[in-house]
Amino acid sequence: MSVGMAAPRAPYGCDPDLSRGRLFSEPPSRTRSPFRRDCDRVIHSTAFRRLKHKTQVFVFHEGDHYRTRLTHSLEVAQIARALARQLGLDEDLTETLALAHDLGHPPFGHAGERALDKCLAAHGGFDHNAQALRVVTSLEHRYPEFDGLNLTWESLEGIVKHNGPLTARGVAAESGIPIGIAEFNRKFDLELWSYASLEAQVAAFADDIAYDAHDIDDGLRAGLFAVDDLKVMPLTQAIIGEIDRHYPNLDDARRGAELVRELISYMIGAVMSEAGRRLAAAKPQSAHDVRHYHQPLVAFPPEVAEQEAAIKSFLKLHMYRHHRVMRVMGEAEGILFDLFARYQSSPGDLPAEWVEGTERETEGERARRIGNFIAGMTDRFALIEHQRLFDSTPDLR
């Protein structure tokens, strides 16, 4: 089969006609499959729109050309659908999971997640996958008969388990499971001990591919490193060598763009190769077989996994830990610490709809409510709130 051509629907993909349904029963759509309906609900959600002004690595006002959580999610969806199409999986479910995977991220990227995790340490901490589940099951208020988006079981499973099982096989214990996931799982069992669907596994690897390639692109654009600095890794050295051989007079901007394209193509091919090998060995005949197999069926080949880990190490050293990025992210953490403490001491500073009906809540419930409010903020709104409540706010530049 030629790369890019759609494979026939595979028996091991998720069949929308066999979906396990929704927590709240709804009549089926006349025009859309259950998974297409899920995807449309994610796209139309408030949380999805807010990703436009949430940090990927660089705060939103550092430049118009850097990735945000929204553009990253769109790029993940593009890669995930390409993989799903070639493997014969359900593209609508795959796209749903790709677009929803970052809905739980707070403002200011991983710095915001670290800050909220510290603020909520006494109350179960903060986990962005658990927060994404809260968003789609309770925090979105768009429908008259239920909170959340009432997504299918398969979509919820993929949001929670795309990185693998959360408990040991056959074990129902909730120890170590993020609190929001454990609470919801009592109402709608997501089988936390099993692997997720192939659609979810594909979305997870699409996230890794997009992260690596596009953070390289943003790092080059920001001047944190140069194209030739990437030659310290054998994989990128080989790709750059081929680019220079074919285009000896190319400027660095185009060299970088070509590197990103070739890297994405290489990693997609590697995932397809390893998934094909594992599927041929496992011979799953249903999505049930996929979930109950003893290992994931989508992966990088071992040598590519090492190459990918080397890219992440390079980016950690030269980008995520770069003094410019660290300084801004340290100031961003301080903004969220300030906001959390202020809302705890002065609840009236919260919007009225976030205070109504909370007179009898426990300390933990109040902390979680404040955490939910802050997690939903964009970078821009967090800065505006801090400027409203405090005399001095960092510029984050």
Secondary structure, 3 states (H helix, E strand, C coil): CCCCCCCCCCCCCCCHHHCCCECCCCCCCCCCCHHHHHHHHHHCCHHHHHHHHCECCCCHHHCCCCCEHHHHHHHHHHHHHHHHHHHCCCHHHHHHHHHHCCCCCCCCHHHHHHHHHHHCHHHCCCCHHHHHHHHHHHHCCCCCCCCCCCCEHHHHHHHHHCCCCCCCCCCCCCCCCCHHHHHHHCCCCCCCCCCCCHHHHHHHHHHHHHHHHHHHHHHHHHCCCCHHHHHHCHHHHHHHHHHHHHCCCCCHHHHHHHHHHHHHHHHHHHHHHHHHHHHHHHCCCCHHHHHCCCCCCCCCCHHHHHHHHHHHHHHHHHHHCCHHHHHHHHHHHHHHHHHHHHHHHCHHHCCHHHCCCCCCCCHHHHHHHHHHHHHCCCHHHHHHHHHHHCCCCCCCC
